[in-house]
């Protein structure tokens, strides 16, 4: 069964790759994908990682940032990094020179070199990644593993697939006891609970920003449909607190121009002043579009209220701990299913329906200052990796 599944999966992945080639070529010319797609699907400027290292793999920006305390525990010469998204890769390459985009699975046969360990974050369940790394000598670890209430039923439907995949994962480190039980039910072995490693290290201030004299509201990591909600609430707040300032931080750079147009319309209707952060870092306008990446923690440090995006629409939410470390008053929507354990580790987050946001912002004085209750323990993961050095 094991060998049959391997050959069947490999064959189907090759077939899927061939069928997708015309579309991949088409999308490769688009600005959003022009770096990641050629690297991942055509190995453009994507040479194999050097052998015999500790290979860390993550998908997104948040996952890559969360790896920092683990990465910092090992010498540069053994570090190997990979990511699947452009934002994730942007962080990973700051950790080590040996950083690459992860190729699409069929290409791993010719690309993947033997490593001492493969450490994969959260839910990057690439079957051939684990199989080939394991067969070529790597100790394989899945860390910060989670199974949300929303996603677990879908995973359970494909338990037969995950049973095959977990054959090649030596150790699993889960966020919670519930995650552990769900992973075991899918076929995982040697599962330990270490908490969410995103709480083990929180990014520190990199740039001191001068705080405006009025109330500072930060609309952080917003997605399509959320900026309108935040702007409506801010306009109402501004009528009461005339010195209030809004810092609006879209999650994805490709949406900067769309949001800029939205703010221009609001300015025309209200007379508010609007600026782009890249054009003037002094926060001297009523509304500031933060059109750069990597400034969130610096903005949280001067914010009174943080309206955390990704949860007023069903995206799963974002890491509230980065703002909670400063005691900000945090408002979130109810769709934080990917961040459930982090939210449970923080006191004082106001969770509201989208239509309740305006009133919640107006009543901000009733909100609590947030506080992080506990962090996680990385020592079992570090000990396991050090065993192969």
ZIFENVEN-V304457 format. One record per residue. N is the residue number from 1. RES is the residue in one small letter. D_FIRST is the distance of its C-alpha to the first C-alpha in Angstrom with 1 decimal. Layout:
# ZIFENVEN-V304457
[[N,RES,D_FIRST] [N,RES,D_FIRST]]
This chain:
# ZIFENVEN-V304457
[[1,x,0.0] [2,x,3.8] [3,x,5.6] [4,x,5.1] [5,x,6.0] [6,x,8.5] [7,x,10.1] [8,x,10.3] [9,x,11.8] [10,x,14.0] [11,x,15.2] [12,x,16.1] [13,x,17.9] [14,x,19.9] [15,x,20.8] [16,x,22.0] [17,x,23.9] [18,x,25.7] [19,x,26.6] [20,x,27.9] [21,x,30.1] [22,x,33.3] [23,x,33.2] [24,x,32.4] [25,x,35.4] [26,x,37.6] [27,x,36.8] [28,x,37.2] [29,x,40.9] [30,x,41.3] [31,x,42.8] [32,x,40.2] [33,x,37.3] [34,x,39.2] [35,x,38.2] [36,x,34.6] [37,x,33.2] [38,x,34.4] [39,x,33.1] [40,x,29.6] [41,x,29.0] [42,x,31.2] [43,x,31.5] [44,x,35.2] [45,x,36.9] [46,x,33.6] [47,x,33.2] [48,x,30.4] [49,x,31.2] [50,x,32.7] [51,x,30.4] [52,x,30.5] [53,x,31.5] [54,x,30.6] [55,x,28.9] [56,x,29.6] [57,x,28.2] [58,x,29.6] [59,x,30.0] [60,x,33.4] [61,x,36.9] [62,x,36.8] [63,x,33.6] [64,x,35.0] [65,x,38.3] [66,x,36.7] [67,x,35.2] [68,x,38.7] [69,x,39.3] [70,x,36.1] [71,x,37.0] [72,x,40.5] [73,x,39.5] [74,x,38.3] [75,x,40.4] [76,x,40.3] [77,x,39.2] [78,x,35.7] [79,x,35.0] [80,x,32.6] [81,x,32.4] [82,x,30.5] [83,x,30.8] [84,x,29.7] [85,x,33.1] [86,x,36.6] [87,x,38.1] [88,x,35.4] [89,x,35.8] [90,x,39.6] [91,x,39.2] [92,x,36.6] [93,x,38.8] [94,x,41.7] [95,x,39.7] [96,x,39.0] [97,x,39.8] [98,x,36.1] [99,x,35.0] [100,x,32.9] [101,x,31.4] [102,x,27.6] [103,x,26.4] [104,x,24.1] [105,x,20.5] [106,x,20.3] [107,x,23.5] [108,x,22.1] [109,x,20.7] [110,x,24.4] [111,x,26.0] [112,x,24.3] [113,x,26.0] [114,x,25.2] [115,x,26.7] [116,x,27.5] [117,x,26.2] [118,x,24.8] [119,x,26.4] [120,x,25.4] [121,x,27.6] [122,x,26.8] [123,x,24.3] [124,x,23.4] [125,x,19.7] [126,x,18.8] [127,x,15.1] [128,x,15.9] [129,x,19.0] [130,x,17.4] [131,x,14.6] [132,x,17.3] [133,x,19.9] [134,x,18.0] [135,x,16.9] [136,x,20.6] [137,x,22.0] [138,x,22.8] [139,x,22.9] [140,x,21.5] [141,x,23.5] [142,x,23.5] [143,x,27.2] [144,x,29.3] [145,x,26.3] [146,x,27.3] [147,x,26.2] [148,x,29.3] [149,x,30.4] [150,x,30.2] [151,x,26.7] [152,x,24.8] [153,x,24.5] [154,x,22.9] [155,x,20.3] [156,x,19.6] [157,x,18.9] [158,x,15.9] [159,x,14.8] [160,x,11.1] [161,x,11.6] [162,x,13.7] [163,x,11.5] [164,x,9.2] [165,x,12.6] [166,x,14.3] [167,x,12.2] [168,x,14.4] [169,x,17.6] [170,x,19.6] [171,x,22.4] [172,x,23.4] [173,x,27.0] [174,x,27.8] [175,x,31.1] [176,x,31.8] [177,x,30.8] [178,x,29.7] [179,x,27.3] [180,x,26.0] [181,x,25.2] [182,x,23.6] [183,x,21.3] [184,x,20.4] [185,x,19.5] [186,x,17.1] [187,x,15.3] [188,x,17.7] [189,x,19.0] [190,x,22.4] [191,x,24.2] [192,x,27.9] [193,x,30.6] [194,x,33.0] [195,x,34.5] [196,x,34.7] [197,x,35.4] [198,x,37.4] [199,x,40.0] [200,x,40.0] [201,x,41.8] [202,x,44.0] [203,x,45.5] [204,x,49.2] [205,x,52.1] [206,x,52.3] [207,x,55.4] [208,x,58.3] [209,x,59.1] [210,x,62.5] [211,x,62.2] [212,x,64.3] [213,x,67.0] [214,x,65.7] [215,x,62.7] [216,x,59.5] [217,x,56.6] [218,x,53.3] [219,x,50.9] [220,x,47.8] [221,x,44.5] [222,x,45.4] [223,x,43.4] [224,x,44.7] [225,x,46.7] [226,x,47.5] [227,x,50.4] [228,x,52.5] [229,x,52.1] [230,x,53.1] [231,x,56.0] [232,x,57.4] [233,x,57.3] [234,x,58.9] [235,x,61.7] [236,x,62.6] [237,x,62.5] [238,x,64.7] [239,x,67.4] [240,x,67.8] [241,x,66.9] [242,x,68.5] [243,x,67.4] [244,x,63.7] [245,x,61.4] [246,x,57.9] [247,x,55.4] [248,x,52.6] [249,x,49.4] [250,x,46.9] [251,x,43.3] [252,x,42.6] [253,x,45.0] [254,x,44.7] [255,x,46.4] [256,x,49.5] [257,x,51.6] [258,x,50.8] [259,x,51.8] [260,x,54.8] [261,x,56.0] [262,x,55.5] [263,x,57.6] [264,x,60.3] [265,x,60.6] [266,x,61.0] [267,x,63.6] [268,x,65.5] [269,x,65.5] [270,x,66.4] [271,x,68.2] [272,x,65.8] [273,x,65.4] [274,x,62.0] [275,x,60.8] [276,x,57.7] [277,x,56.8] [278,x,56.4] [279,x,60.0] [280,x,61.5] [281,x,59.9] [282,x,62.9] [283,x,61.9] [284,x,65.2] [285,x,64.2] [286,x,63.4] [287,x,59.9] [288,x,57.9] [289,x,54.8] [290,x,52.8] [291,x,51.3] [292,x,49.7] [293,x,46.5] [294,x,46.5] [295,x,49.7] [296,x,48.5] [297,x,49.1] [298,x,52.6] [299,x,53.3] [300,x,52.1] [301,x,54.5] [302,x,57.5] [303,x,56.2] [304,x,57.6] [305,x,55.1] [306,x,51.6] [307,x,50.0] [308,x,46.4] [309,x,44.6] [310,x,41.0] [311,x,41.5] [312,x,44.2] [313,x,41.6] [314,x,38.0] [315,x,36.7] [316,x,35.9] [317,x,38.9] [318,x,39.7] [319,x,40.4] [320,x,43.6] [321,x,44.1] [322,x,45.5] [323,x,48.4] [324,x,48.6] [325,x,49.4] [326,x,52.8] [327,x,53.4] [328,x,53.4] [329,x,53.7] [330,x,50.3] [331,x,49.7] [332,x,46.3] [333,x,44.9] [334,x,42.5] [335,x,39.3] [336,x,38.4] [337,x,35.0] [338,x,33.5] [339,x,36.3] [340,x,36.6] [341,x,36.4] [342,x,38.9] [343,x,41.3] [344,x,41.1] [345,x,42.2] [346,x,45.3] [347,x,48.4] [348,x,50.5] [349,x,48.4] [350,x,49.8] [351,x,47.1] [352,x,48.6] [353,x,48.0] [354,x,48.7] [355,x,51.9] [356,x,53.1] [357,x,52.9] [358,x,56.5] [359,x,58.1] [360,x,55.9] [361,x,57.2] [362,x,60.7] [363,x,60.4] [364,x,58.8] [365,x,61.5] [366,x,59.8] [367,x,56.5] [368,x,55.5] [369,x,54.9] [370,x,51.3] [371,x,50.2] [372,x,46.9] [373,x,46.3] [374,x,43.7] [375,x,41.5] [376,x,38.2] [377,x,37.4] [378,x,35.8] [379,x,36.4] [380,x,33.0] [381,x,31.3] [382,x,34.0] [383,x,33.8] [384,x,30.1] [385,x,30.5] [386,x,33.6] [387,x,31.7] [388,x,30.1] [389,x,33.5]]
